[in-house]
Amino acid sequence: MKVRTIVIFSGETFDVPQGIQRIDHRATHGWQLRYGGTKLYSDHSNDGSGAAKALGSATKELYKRIAALPAPSLLQRGPSLSKTSQLPPGISGPLVRQRKGGRTRDCSLSVLIPCFGGKPRRRTIYIGTENTYTLARYEAALVRAIEMRRVAEEAYEEATTRAKRADARAHKRLARLARQP
């Protein structure tokens, strides 16, 4: 889990996990949890003396939310503004190409398969040649492409959630070890 060091207005230094932000504004001093919604954990003091306890409460709730909620998805949910076709994100085409030495052109859809922790892969779904291309074949290929992308997105999100939870467990163990004498 990513952690950053924050020095608050009173001069105290804290190691704060990703998903928690410090709020110091006029009469508001506390830690804001930003994971699966927001919640403010107030210091209940103007001098910052309750900051450690508030951070502990916010961190405890962060661990609970990470264990219960899926990790936020980084995948694009809608088509980009520059996309000219009505195809869903991650699918493009139909792409027409002529293979070297071939006499007819063939047509396919291109599907971007996200891979957690690695580069995305591209898969093509064949539609037909210029002689066999039909609207029915295009629609069947599009259904296959949408399903392929959906399955890949689910796998990506599951892997993201597993990794986030493993990071939180490791961070929790390290924090517990750091508190032991």
BANUMI-425354 format. One record per residue: residue number from 1; x, y, z of N, C-alpha, C in turn. Coordinates in pm, whole numbers, m for minus. Layout:
N
NODE_NUM_X_Y_Z_X_Y_Z_X_Y_Z
...
***
This chain:
181
NODE_1_85_m117_0_0_0_0_89_123_0
NODE_2_55_217_m84_133_339_m90_111_422_35
NODE_3_219_473_89_215_555_210_298_680_183
NODE_4_252_793_235_329_916_220_342_981_358
NODE_5_445_1060_374_470_1129_500_408_1268_494
NODE_6_329_1300_597_262_1429_604_298_1496_736
NODE_7_336_1623_727_362_1704_846_242_1797_861
NODE_8_172_1787_975_55_1871_995_97_2005_1056
NODE_9_2_2095_1072_29_2232_1116_97_2240_1252
NODE_10_79_2139_1335_139_2140_1469_285_2092_1466
NODE_11_331_2043_1351_468_1995_1337_480_1844_1350
NODE_12_372_1775_1387_375_1629_1397_385_1568_1258
NODE_13_456_1456_1251_474_1385_1124_399_1252_1129
NODE_14_330_1221_1020_253_1097_1011_279_1028_879
NODE_15_280_894_882_282_815_759_138_780_729
NODE_16_89_831_617_m53_822_584_m72_732_461
NODE_17_m158_630_473_m183_544_358_m265_613_250
NODE_18_m251_563_128_m327_615_15_m475_594_45
NODE_19_m557_694_18_m699_686_45_m740_772_164
NODE_20_m641_831_232_m669_919_345_m599_1052_319
NODE_21_m673_1162_334_m621_1295_311_m630_1377_439
NODE_22_m540_1470_456_m543_1559_571_m625_1683_536
NODE_23_m713_1722_628_m794_1843_611_m758_1937_727
NODE_24_m701_2051_696_m673_2157_793_m725_2287_734
NODE_25_m842_2327_779_m903_2447_723_m984_2517_832
NODE_26_m947_2637_864_m1012_2718_967_m1036_2637_1093
NODE_27_m1159_2600_1121_m1191_2527_1244_m1200_2376_1221
NODE_28_m1168_2328_1102_m1177_2185_1070_m1037_2126_1063
NODE_29_m1011_2029_1150_m883_1959_1149_m913_1811_1162
NODE_30_m867_1731_1064_m891_1588_1072_m842_1517_948
NODE_31_m876_1389_941_m836_1303_830_m961_1261_755
NODE_32_m957_1278_624_m1072_1240_543_m1042_1111_470
NODE_33_m1127_1011_493_m1117_883_424_m1186_897_289
NODE_34_m1117_859_183_m1171_868_47_m1158_733_m21
NODE_35_m1242_641_19_m1245_508_m41_m1386_454_m22
NODE_36_m1458_436_m131_m1596_390_m119_m1683_495_m53
NODE_37_m1662_621_m84_m1731_732_m20_m1633_808_67
NODE_38_m1678_917_126_m1590_996_211_m1644_1001_352
NODE_39_m1551_1014_447_m1587_1031_587_m1473_1105_656
NODE_40_m1509_1206_735_m1409_1285_806_m1391_1233_948
NODE_41_m1267_1212_987_m1231_1173_1123_m1164_1294_1187
NODE_42_m1239_1362_1270_m1194_1488_1329_m1091_1462_1440
NODE_43_m998_1558_1455_m901_1555_1565_m970_1586_1698
NODE_44_m1084_1653_1691_m1157_1701_1811_m1069_1792_1896
NODE_45_m979_1864_1829_m895_1962_1899_m846_2064_1797
NODE_46_m818_2184_1843_m765_2286_1753_m613_2286_1748
NODE_47_m549_2214_1839_m403_2212_1842_m343_2089_1775
NODE_48_m425_2000_1719_m374_1881_1650_m340_1767_1742
NODE_49_m373_1777_1871_m335_1672_1966_m412_1542_1943
NODE_50_m526_1547_1876_m602_1426_1850_m579_1367_1713
NODE_51_m479_1416_1642_m455_1373_1504_m416_1226_1495
NODE_52_m334_1177_1587_m289_1038_1582_m407_942_1601
NODE_53_m493_974_1698_m609_889_1723_m705_891_1605
NODE_54_m727_1009_1548_m816_1022_1433_m760_946_1313
NODE_55_m629_954_1291_m567_881_1180_m581_731_1203
NODE_56_m565_686_1326_m583_545_1357_m723_497_1324
NODE_57_m823_577_1359_m963_543_1329_m988_541_1178
NODE_58_m934_639_1108_m952_645_963_m884_527_895
NODE_59_m766_490_942_m693_378_884_m767_247_909
NODE_60_m821_231_1028_m897_111_1062_m1018_97_969
NODE_61_m1088_207_947_m1204_205_856_m1160_180_712
NODE_62_m1044_233_673_m991_209_539_m969_60_518
NODE_63_m908_m7_615_m886_m152_606_m1018_m227_592
NODE_64_m1120_m186_667_m1251_m251_658_m1311_m234_518
NODE_65_m1301_m113_466_m1359_m87_334_m1284_m161_225
NODE_66_m1152_m167_235_m1075_m240_135_m1113_m387_138
NODE_67_m1135_m443_257_m1172_m584_270_m1312_m612_217
NODE_68_m1401_m513_222_m1541_m535_185_m1577_m488_45
NODE_69_m1510_m384_m4_m1549_m324_m131_m1452_m362_m243
NODE_70_m1500_m365_m366_m1406_m386_m477_m1317_m264_m494
NODE_71_m1198_m288_m545_m1104_m177_m568_m1161_m85_m676
NODE_72_m1134_44_m668_m1180_136_m773_m1120_97_m907
NODE_73_m1202_96_m1009_m1156_55_m1141_m1090_172_m1213
NODE_74_m981_143_m1277_m911_244_m1356_m943_232_m1505
NODE_75_m1030_136_m1538_m1065_114_m1677_m1163_221_m1724
NODE_76_m1149_256_m1849_m1236_357_m1908_m1376_298_m1925
NODE_77_m1477_369_m1878_m1615_319_m1880_m1693_362_m2003
NODE_78_m1657_473_m2063_m1729_521_m2180_m1632_546_m2294
NODE_79_m1682_556_m2415_m1592_583_m2528_m1531_721_m2517
NODE_80_m1410_736_m2566_m1344_866_m2562_m1415_961_m2659
NODE_81_m1401_1089_m2634_m1472_1188_m2714_m1427_1186_m2860
NODE_82_m1304_1145_m2885_m1254_1146_m3022_m1294_1020_m3101
NODE_83_m1355_924_m3034_m1393_799_m3102_m1512_828_m3193
NODE_84_m1499_788_m3319_m1603_820_m3417_m1706_709_m3432
NODE_85_m1674_588_m3388_m1772_479_m3399_m1852_469_m3270
NODE_86_m1958_392_m3273_m2043_373_m3156_m2003_248_m3077
NODE_87_m1887_192_m3108_m1841_71_m3039_m1803_103_m2894
NODE_88_m1817_6_m2804_m1780_28_m2664_m1629_49_m2649
NODE_89_m1587_99_m2532_m1443_117_m2509_m1370_m15_m2518
NODE_90_m1251_m11_m2576_m1169_m130_m2587_m1193_m210_m2713
NODE_91_m1289_m171_m2792_m1320_m242_m2917_m1313_m142_m3031
NODE_92_m1240_m178_m3135_m1233_m89_m3252_m1248_m171_m3378
NODE_93_m1289_m103_m3482_m1303_m171_m3610_m1432_m131_m3678
NODE_94_m1472_m200_m3778_m1401_m312_m3839_m1275_m265_m3912
NODE_95_m1170_m345_m3895_m1042_m317_m3957_m1030_m401_m4084
NODE_96_m997_m336_m4193_m983_m405_m4322_m836_m408_m4357
NODE_97_m787_m527_m4392_m646_m538_m4432_m631_m645_m4539
NODE_98_m522_m633_m4611_m490_m733_m4713_m357_m793_m4675
NODE_99_m356_m922_m4655_m233_m990_m4616_m135_m993_m4733
NODE_100_m7_m997_m4697_98_m999_m4799_80_m1122_m4888
NODE_101_74_m1098_m5015_58_m1207_m5111_m87_m1248_m5131
NODE_102_m179_m1192_m5055_m320_m1227_m5067_m389_m1146_m5174
NODE_103_m501_m1197_m5222_m575_m1127_m5326_m701_m1060_m5273
NODE_104_m750_m1110_m5160_m871_m1049_m5104_m839_m986_m4970
NODE_105_m917_m889_m4938_m901_m823_m4808_m990_m894_m4707
NODE_106_m944_m893_m4579_m1029_m948_m4474_m1060_m840_m4372
NODE_107_m1160_m869_m4292_m1212_m771_m4199_m1219_m833_m4060
NODE_108_m1184_m753_m3957_m1189_m804_m3819_m1213_m689_m3722
NODE_109_m1247_m726_m3600_m1258_m630_m3490_m1136_m646_m3403
NODE_110_m1091_m539_m3343_m977_m542_m3252_m1027_m518_m3110
NODE_111_m983_m605_m3016_m1027_m596_m2877_m904_m575_m2790
NODE_112_m907_m472_m2706_m798_m446_m2612_m829_m520_m2482
NODE_113_m739_m611_m2443_m757_m693_m2323_m667_m637_m2213
NODE_114_m726_m576_m2108_m644_m522_m1999_m582_m634_m1917
NODE_115_m457_m616_m1876_m386_m715_m1794_m333_m643_m1671
NODE_116_m378_m685_m1553_m335_m620_m1431_m184_m641_m1412
NODE_117_m113_m532_m1388_31_m539_m1365_113_m554_m1492
NODE_118_51_m550_m1606_125_m566_m1732_64_m482_m1842
NODE_119_120_m497_m1959_69_m423_m2075_m58_m490_m2127
NODE_120_m152_m411_m2174_m271_m472_m2233_m236_m545_m2363
NODE_121_m312_m650_m2392_m292_m726_m2516_m403_m692_m2614
NODE_122_m375_m713_m2741_m475_m692_m2845_m512_m827_m2904
NODE_123_m642_m850_m2919_m693_m970_m2983_m781_m928_m3099
NODE_124_m778_m1006_m3205_m864_m975_m3319_m971_m1082_m3331
NODE_125_m1087_m1040_m3373_m1198_m1131_m3399_m1232_m1118_m3547
NODE_126_m1214_m1228_m3615_m1233_m1233_m3760_m1381_m1220_m3794
NODE_127_m1410_m1138_m3894_m1547_m1123_m3943_m1562_m1196_m4076
NODE_128_m1476_m1167_m4170_m1484_m1232_m4301_m1399_m1158_m4402
NODE_129_m1400_m1209_m4525_m1330_m1143_m4634_m1428_m1047_m4701
NODE_130_m1380_m975_m4801_m1469_m884_m4870_m1578_m961_m4946
NODE_131_m1555_m1089_m4970_m1656_m1172_m5038_m1755_m1235_m4940
NODE_132_m1713_m1255_m4812_m1801_m1325_m4717_m1854_m1234_m4607
NODE_133_m1816_m1108_m4607_m1861_m1014_m4504_m2011_m991_m4516
NODE_134_m2081_m1008_m4402_m2224_m976_m4397_m2251_m902_m4267
NODE_135_m2364_m840_m4260_m2404_m770_m4139_m2421_m869_m4024
NODE_136_m2476_m985_m4052_m2495_m1088_m3949_m2360_m1134_m3893
NODE_137_m2260_m1152_m3979_m2127_m1194_m3931_m2064_m1083_m3848
NODE_138_m2083_m957_m3890_m2032_m844_m3813_m2096_m841_m3675
NODE_139_m2227_m855_m3669_m2298_m852_m3540_m2255_m967_m3450
NODE_140_m2235_m1085_m3507_m2189_m1200_m3428_m2048_m1175_m3374
NODE_141_m1961_m1118_m3456_m1825_m1086_m3412_m1828_m978_m3303
NODE_142_m1917_m882_m3317_m1929_m776_m3217_m1976_m834_m3083
NODE_143_m2070_m926_m3085_m2116_m990_m2962_m1999_m1064_m2896
NODE_144_m1919_m1136_m2974_m1801_m1206_m2920_m1700_m1107_m2863
NODE_145_m1679_m996_m2932_m1583_m895_m2886_m1628_m832_m2755
NODE_146_m1757_m800_m2744_m1809_m740_m2621_m1795_m837_m2506
NODE_147_m1826_m964_m2529_m1813_m1065_m2423_m1667_m1085_m2383
NODE_148_m1577_m1087_m2481_m1435_m1103_m2452_m1384_m986_m2366
NODE_149_m1426_m867_m2400_m1384_m748_m2324_m1444_m750_m2183
NODE_150_m1572_m791_m2171_m1638_m797_m2040_m1566_m896_m1948
NODE_151_m1534_m1013_m1998_m1464_m1114_m1919_m1326_m1062_m1877
NODE_152_m1257_m996_m1969_m1124_m941_m1939_m1133_m830_m1833
NODE_153_m1236_m746_m1842_m1253_m639_m1743_m1282_m698_m1605
NODE_154_m1365_m802_m1599_m1395_m867_m1471_m1268_m925_m1410
NODE_155_m1188_m993_m1492_m1063_m1052_m1442_m968_m944_m1394
NODE_156_m962_m833_m1467_m875_m721_m1428_m919_m663_m1294
NODE_157_m1049_m641_m1280_m1100_m582_m1156_m1083_m677_m1037
NODE_158_m1101_m807_m1059_m1077_m905_m952_m930_m904_m910
NODE_159_m840_m900_m1007_m697_m897_m976_m660_m769_m903
NODE_160_m719_m658_m944_m694_m530_m877_m740_m535_m732
NODE_161_m858_m590_m709_m912_m601_m573_m826_m693_m488
NODE_162_m785_m808_m542_m698_m900_m467_m568_m833_m429
NODE_163_m507_m760_m523_m380_m692_m495_m398_m583_m390
NODE_164_m507_m508_m400_m533_m401_m304_m551_m458_m164
NODE_165_m624_m568_m154_m646_m632_m24_m517_m690_32
NODE_166_m436_m750_m52_m307_m805_m6_m217_m692_43
NODE_167_m215_m580_m28_m136_m464_16_m184_m412_151
NODE_168_m316_m407_168_m371_m357_294_m335_m451_409
NODE_169_m343_m583_386_m306_m679_491_m159_m665_528
NODE_170_m74_m650_427_70_m635_454_97_m506_530
NODE_171_32_m398_491_50_m270_559_3_m279_704
NODE_172_m108_m348_724_m164_m365_859_m66_m443_947
NODE_173_m6_m550_891_93_m630_966_216_m546_1001
NODE_174_265_m468_905_382_m384_929_353_m279_1036
NODE_175_235_m220_1030_197_m120_1131_189_m184_1269
NODE_176_137_m307_1274_128_m377_1402_268_m408_1456
NODE_177_359_m451_1369_496_m481_1411_569_m356_1457
NODE_178_542_m242_1392_608_m117_1428_564_m70_1567
NODE_179_443_m105_1609_394_m63_1740_450_m151_1852
NODE_180_495_m272_1819_547_m362_1924_684_m314_1971
NODE_181_711_m326_2103_840_m280_2155_954_m373_2118
***
